[in-house]
Amino acid sequence: MAQRPTRLKRRRDFLRVAGKGKRAARPGLVLQALCAASDETRIGFTVTKKVGNAVVRNRAKRRLREAARLAIPALLAEGAMDPGWDLVLIGRDATGKRDFATLQGDLRGALRQAGVTR
């Protein structure tokens, strides 16, 4: 069974992924991905104040966390994704309103576009 990804929490980690990583944009989210030196997959979530008030931003982050919780371990387990990535999911205006199945499709498409999955 694949291990559950740990969280990115430090600002310097977010900035490192943003500065050196690959970027893939979809209507529901933006993905930043950087191949890390470790064998551990880490993931972080952020939504800017441009998206809305705290309620809207928190809803967007909850939806991103749930989409990642369902997708990332499954991709690691089936071998479609190698461990050792630092991923940052950035919420957009549409993240909170988008159909959840479509949001999951956005995540899988962004992972493919960034070269994280095969």
C-alpha positions as CSV (number, residue, x, y, z in Angstrom):
1,M,0.0,0.0,0.0
2,A,1.3,3.5,-0.9
3,Q,2.1,5.8,1.9
4,R,0.0,8.9,2.5
5,P,1.6,12.1,1.4
6,T,2.8,14.5,4.1
7,R,2.0,18.1,4.1
8,L,4.1,21.1,3.0
9,K,3.7,23.7,5.7
10,R,6.7,26.0,5.5
11,R,6.7,29.1,3.4
12,R,10.2,28.3,2.0
13,D,9.0,25.0,0.7
14,F,6.1,26.7,-1.1
15,L,8.5,29.3,-2.6
16,R,11.0,26.6,-3.6
17,V,8.3,24.6,-5.5
18,A,7.0,27.9,-7.1
19,G,10.4,29.0,-8.2
20,K,11.9,25.8,-9.5
21,G,8.9,23.5,-10.2
22,K,6.7,22.9,-13.2
23,R,3.3,24.5,-13.4
24,A,0.0,23.3,-14.9
25,A,-3.2,25.3,-14.9
26,R,-6.7,24.0,-15.1
27,P,-10.1,25.8,-14.7
28,G,-10.5,24.4,-11.1
29,L,-6.9,24.6,-9.8
30,V,-3.3,25.4,-10.5
31,L,-0.6,22.7,-9.8
32,Q,3.0,23.4,-9.1
33,A,5.2,20.3,-8.9
34,L,8.9,19.8,-8.2
35,C,10.7,16.5,-8.1
36,A,12.3,16.3,-4.6
37,A,15.5,14.6,-3.5
38,S,13.7,12.5,-0.9
39,D,11.5,9.4,-1.5
40,E,8.6,11.1,0.1
41,T,5.6,12.8,-1.6
42,R,4.6,16.0,0.1
43,I,1.6,18.2,-0.8
44,G,0.6,21.7,0.2
45,F,-2.6,23.8,-0.4
46,T,-3.2,27.5,-0.8
47,V,-5.9,29.9,-1.9
48,T,-5.2,33.6,-2.2
49,K,-7.4,36.3,-0.8
50,K,-8.4,37.3,-4.4
51,V,-10.7,34.2,-4.4
52,G,-13.1,35.5,-1.7
53,N,-13.6,35.7,2.0
54,A,-12.4,33.2,4.5
55,V,-15.5,30.9,4.1
56,V,-15.0,30.6,0.4
57,R,-11.2,30.1,0.7
58,N,-11.6,27.4,3.3
59,R,-14.2,25.6,1.2
60,A,-11.9,25.7,-1.8
61,K,-9.0,24.2,0.4
62,R,-11.2,21.5,1.8
63,R,-12.3,20.5,-1.7
64,L,-8.6,20.4,-2.9
65,R,-7.6,18.4,0.1
66,E,-10.3,15.8,-0.5
67,A,-9.5,15.6,-4.2
68,A,-5.8,15.0,-3.4
69,R,-6.6,12.5,-0.6
70,L,-8.5,10.4,-3.1
71,A,-6.2,10.8,-6.1
72,I,-2.6,10.9,-4.9
73,P,-2.5,7.6,-2.9
74,A,-4.4,5.8,-5.6
75,L,-1.9,7.0,-8.3
76,L,1.1,6.0,-6.1
77,A,-0.4,2.5,-5.4
78,E,-1.1,1.7,-9.0
79,G,2.4,2.9,-10.1
80,A,1.2,5.8,-12.3
81,M,3.1,8.2,-10.1
82,D,6.5,7.8,-8.6
83,P,7.1,9.0,-5.0
84,G,9.3,11.9,-4.3
85,W,7.3,14.9,-5.5
86,D,6.6,18.2,-3.8
87,L,3.1,19.4,-5.0
88,V,1.3,22.6,-4.3
89,L,-2.4,22.9,-5.2
90,I,-3.6,26.5,-5.6
91,G,-7.3,27.1,-5.5
92,R,-9.1,29.3,-8.1
93,D,-12.5,31.1,-8.2
94,A,-14.0,28.0,-9.7
95,T,-12.6,25.5,-7.1
96,G,-15.5,26.0,-4.7
97,K,-18.3,25.9,-7.3
98,R,-17.0,23.2,-9.7
99,D,-18.5,19.8,-9.7
100,F,-16.4,17.5,-7.6
101,A,-15.9,14.9,-10.3
102,T,-14.8,17.6,-12.7
103,L,-12.4,19.0,-10.0
104,Q,-10.9,15.5,-9.6
105,G,-10.5,15.4,-13.4
106,D,-8.7,18.8,-13.3
107,L,-6.3,17.4,-10.7
108,R,-5.5,14.3,-12.7
109,G,-5.1,16.3,-15.9
110,A,-2.8,18.8,-14.2
111,L,-0.7,16.0,-12.8
112,R,-0.3,14.5,-16.3
113,Q,0.4,17.9,-17.8
114,A,3.2,18.7,-15.3
115,G,4.8,15.3,-15.9
116,V,4.1,13.9,-12.5
117,T,2.0,10.9,-13.8
118,R,2.5,8.7,-16.8
